[in-house]
Amino acid sequence: MIPSWPKTLLTTSTLLSLTSAITPSPGCTTKPAALASPGTITNHTLTINAKERWYLLNLPKTYLGPSQTKRPARLIFTLHAAGGNSSMVADGVGGYLPWYGLPDLVPVYNESSPDSDPGAIYVAPNGLDRGWANRGGEDVEFITAIANEVKRRECVDEDLVFSVGFSYGASMSYALACASSTGAESALRLRAVGVQSGGNMSGCVTGDALGPRPVGLYGQHGVDGDLPLATARRIRDQFVERNGCQKVEGEQVVLGTGGHKKVEYKGCLEDKPVTWVEYDGGHTPQPRDRAMGAGGITWAREETWRFFSQFR
């Protein structure tokens, strides 16, 4: 029998009284051979639909491997855009910050502290033909298989699985949320997704409405981007509807003002938040406000982590 530990949900401003049980993956209890050693980035392959697929796995130095049973780690998927690959995400080239800038923000795990943040394991899957067409659901199947392999060989919290991506990677994160929302036993069980300037190019298995299992959403989109803002807003509205949030008209960002505006939806189902950011800018994984200057660090990494970090 898999043990469980108490867990709390944090928000950026308040500590809620909500508690739930940590769900340790099989790797926390069976002590299998680990996929890699902590402090390494390694390449791994899987065969899906007779095609060899690969992904990069980043195990931070502070991760304790399958013995990290007190607070199993988060699992965060970081998905590349069209024309990119997983190495670009890992190396932080082609416009990306390494692993979307999250390792610089995620606290390290401290075994001696019972309230320590669990830290994170990062995965950068590689799309077919440098994209995420998800034909016949094969990319959802690929990423689900990665999650199952990591859960089997490493110690992660099955209730702390996330995906973030830009452009085509954002579209794929949306497709993963759709698959997760079905609640099917075999589905990848995502807690939340980060959809950065995405669309619906990777499809949605549940069609125009999400399934019965809600998934949290952090979304952002530029008002002058290559992908239609109207499509991104329709995707946002699916989450607002399914997660029981109050519908509001957020302030519109005016082209030329050089800033961004955020709406944190109210009244959402417990543990199923929705946050939406629109910014004056184009199609980029590193949007910046004009006041930040050309050398400023994008606010996208902080907003993404602020959203993901409320789940504990």
C-alpha positions in Angstrom: 0.0 0.0 0.0 1.4 3.4 -1.0 1.7 5.7 2.1 0.4 9.3 2.2 1.5 12.4 4.0 -0.3 15.6 4.8 -0.1 18.4 2.3 -1.3 22.0 2.1 -2.3 24.3 -0.7 -0.6 27.7 -0.7 -1.7 30.9 -2.5 0.6 33.8 -3.2 -1.1 35.8 -0.5 -2.7 33.4 1.9 -2.2 30.1 3.5 -5.4 28.1 3.0 -6.6 25.5 5.5 -7.2 23.1 2.7 -5.2 19.9 3.2 -4.8 16.8 1.0 -2.6 13.8 0.8 0.8 13.7 -1.0 0.6 11.0 -3.6 4.1 9.4 -3.9 4.8 7.7 -7.2 5.8 4.0 -7.3 9.5 5.1 -7.4 9.3 6.4 -3.9 8.5 3.0 -2.5 9.8 0.3 -4.8 13.3 1.8 -5.0 14.0 0.8 -8.6 17.1 1.7 -10.5 17.1 5.5 -11.0 16.9 7.0 -14.4 20.0 9.2 -13.7 22.0 10.8 -10.9 21.1 14.0 -9.2 22.9 17.0 -10.7 22.7 15.7 -14.2 20.9 16.3 -17.5 20.5 13.1 -19.4 18.9 12.0 -22.7 16.4 9.1 -22.7 14.4 7.4 -25.5 11.0 5.7 -25.7 9.3 4.0 -28.6 5.8 5.3 -29.3 3.8 4.0 -32.3 7.0 2.4 -33.7 8.8 5.7 -33.6 11.8 6.4 -31.4 11.2 9.5 -29.3 13.5 11.2 -26.9 13.5 13.6 -24.0 15.9 15.4 -21.7 15.7 14.8 -17.9 17.1 17.4 -15.4 17.6 16.1 -11.9 18.7 19.0 -9.6 21.7 18.4 -7.3 19.4 18.7 -4.2 17.1 16.0 -5.4 17.6 12.9 -3.2 16.5 10.4 -5.8 14.0 7.6 -4.9 14.8 8.2 -1.2 13.1 11.6 -1.3 10.0 10.1 0.4 9.2 12.9 2.9 8.3 15.4 0.2 8.4 13.8 -3.3 9.4 16.2 -6.0 7.3 18.1 -8.5 7.4 17.0 -12.1 7.4 19.9 -14.7 7.3 19.4 -18.4 8.8 22.2 -20.5 7.8 22.1 -24.1 9.5 23.8 -27.1 7.9 25.9 -29.8 7.6 25.1 -33.6 11.0 24.8 -35.2 12.7 24.2 -31.8 13.8 21.1 -29.9 14.3 20.0 -26.3 18.0 20.9 -26.3 17.1 24.6 -27.0 14.8 24.6 -23.9 17.5 22.9 -21.8 20.3 25.2 -23.0 18.3 28.4 -23.0 18.9 29.3 -26.7 16.6 30.5 -29.5 14.8 32.9 -27.2 14.2 30.6 -24.3 15.4 30.8 -20.7 16.8 27.4 -19.6 13.8 25.3 -18.6 11.7 28.4 -18.9 13.7 30.0 -16.1 12.0 27.9 -13.4 15.1 26.3 -11.8 16.3 29.7 -10.7 13.0 30.3 -8.8 12.0 26.9 -7.5 13.4 26.5 -3.9 15.8 23.6 -3.2 14.6 20.7 -1.2 15.9 20.6 2.4 15.4 17.1 4.0 15.9 18.4 7.5 13.0 20.8 7.3 9.5 19.3 7.5 8.0 22.4 5.7 10.6 22.4 2.9 9.5 23.0 -0.7 9.8 19.7 -2.6 11.7 21.2 -5.4 11.2 19.9 -9.0 12.4 17.4 -11.7 12.3 18.9 -15.2 11.6 17.2 -18.5 12.0 18.6 -22.0 10.4 16.3 -24.5 11.3 16.5 -28.2 8.5 16.9 -30.7 8.3 15.2 -34.0 9.4 17.3 -37.0 10.2 20.1 -34.6 6.6 20.5 -33.5 3.6 19.1 -31.7 1.1 18.1 -34.4 -0.1 15.3 -32.0 -1.5 13.2 -34.9 -3.8 10.6 -33.5 -2.9 11.7 -30.0 0.7 10.3 -30.4 2.3 13.3 -28.6 -0.1 13.0 -25.6 0.8 9.3 -25.6 4.5 10.1 -25.7 4.4 12.6 -22.8 2.2 10.3 -20.8 4.7 7.5 -21.2 7.5 9.8 -20.1 5.5 10.7 -17.0 4.8 7.1 -16.2 8.5 6.2 -16.6 9.7 9.0 -14.4 7.1 8.2 -11.8 8.2 4.5 -11.8 11.9 5.2 -11.6 12.1 8.4 -9.5 10.2 9.8 -6.5 7.7 12.4 -7.5 4.3 13.6 -6.2 1.7 12.4 -8.6 -0.5 15.4 -7.6 2.2 17.9 -8.6 2.7 17.3 -12.3 2.7 20.4 -14.5 3.4 21.4 -18.1 4.5 24.8 -19.5 5.2 25.7 -23.1 5.4 28.6 -25.6 3.6 28.8 -28.9 3.4 25.2 -30.3 4.6 24.0 -26.8 1.7 26.0 -25.3 -0.7 24.4 -27.7 0.6 21.0 -26.6 0.3 21.9 -23.0 -3.4 22.7 -23.7 -3.8 19.4 -25.4 -2.3 17.7 -22.3 -4.8 19.5 -20.1 -7.7 18.4 -22.3 -6.5 14.8 -22.0 -6.0 15.1 -18.3 -9.5 16.6 -17.9 -11.1 13.4 -19.1 -10.3 11.8 -15.8 -9.5 8.5 -17.5 -7.4 6.1 -15.4 -4.7 6.0 -18.1 -4.6 9.7 -18.6 -1.7 12.0 -17.6 -3.0 13.7 -14.4 -1.9 17.3 -14.6 -2.5 19.7 -11.7 -2.0 22.8 -13.9 -0.6 24.1 -17.1 1.2 27.2 -18.3 0.0 28.2 -21.8 2.2 31.0 -23.1 1.0 32.5 -26.4 -0.6 29.3 -27.6 -3.5 28.1 -29.7 -5.2 24.8 -30.5 -2.8 23.4 -33.1 -2.3 20.2 -31.1 -6.0 19.5 -30.8 -8.1 18.9 -27.8 -9.6 15.4 -27.2 -12.6 16.8 -25.4 -13.5 19.2 -28.2 -14.8 22.7 -27.4 -15.3 22.0 -23.7 -13.0 20.5 -21.1 -13.8 17.2 -19.4 -15.0 16.4 -15.9 -11.7 16.7 -14.2 -10.6 20.4 -13.9 -7.0 21.5 -14.4 -5.6 24.9 -13.3 -4.5 27.4 -16.0 -1.9 30.1 -16.1 -2.2 31.7 -19.6 -0.5 34.7 -21.2 -0.8 36.2 -24.7 0.5 39.2 -26.6 -2.0 41.5 -28.2 0.2 41.8 -31.3 1.3 38.1 -31.6 1.4 35.7 -34.5 -1.3 33.5 -33.1 -4.8 34.9 -32.8 -5.6 36.5 -29.4 -9.3 35.5 -29.9 -8.4 31.8 -30.0 -6.3 32.2 -26.9 -9.2 33.9 -25.1 -11.6 31.1 -26.1 -9.2 28.5 -24.6 -9.0 30.7 -21.4 -12.8 30.8 -21.3 -13.0 27.0 -21.4 -11.0 26.8 -18.2 -13.0 29.6 -16.6 -16.2 27.8 -17.4 -15.0 24.3 -16.4 -13.3 25.5 -13.2 -16.4 27.3 -12.0 -14.8 30.8 -12.0 -16.7 34.0 -12.1 -16.7 35.5 -15.6 -15.2 38.9 -15.7 -14.0 41.3 -18.4 -10.4 42.0 -17.7 -8.9 45.3 -18.6 -7.7 45.3 -22.2 -4.1 46.1 -22.9 -3.8 48.9 -25.4 -1.3 48.4 -28.1 1.6 50.8 -27.7 1.4 51.1 -23.9 4.3 48.7 -23.3 2.9 46.9 -20.3 0.9 43.8 -19.2 -2.2 43.3 -17.1 -3.2 40.2 -15.1 -6.6 38.8 -14.1 -6.8 36.3 -11.3 -10.3 34.9 -11.6 -12.4 34.7 -8.5 -14.8 32.0 -7.3 -13.0 29.1 -9.0 -13.4 25.6 -7.7 -11.1 25.0 -4.8 -7.6 24.1 -6.0 -8.6 24.9 -9.6 -7.4 28.5 -10.2 -7.2 30.4 -13.5 -4.9 33.4 -14.1 -4.7 35.3 -17.4 -2.1 37.9 -18.5 -2.3 40.0 -21.7 0.7 42.1 -22.7 1.5 44.7 -25.2 3.9 42.8 -27.4 4.4 40.1 -30.0 5.0 36.4 -30.2 7.9 35.8 -27.7 8.8 33.4 -24.9 10.3 36.3 -23.0 7.8 39.3 -23.0 9.1 42.4 -21.2 7.4 45.6 -20.2 8.9 48.7 -21.9 9.9 50.0 -18.5 12.2 47.0 -17.9 14.4 47.8 -20.9 16.0 45.5 -23.4 18.2 43.9 -20.7 15.4 43.1 -18.2 14.4 39.6 -17.3 10.9 38.6 -18.5 8.1 38.6 -16.0 6.8 35.4 -17.5 9.0 33.1 -15.5 7.9 34.7 -12.2 4.2 34.7 -13.1 4.4 31.0 -14.2 6.2 30.0 -11.0 3.9 32.1 -8.8 1.0 30.2 -10.3 2.6 26.7 -10.0 4.0 27.3 -6.5 0.6 27.7 -4.9 0.1 23.9 -5.3 1.8 22.0 -2.5 
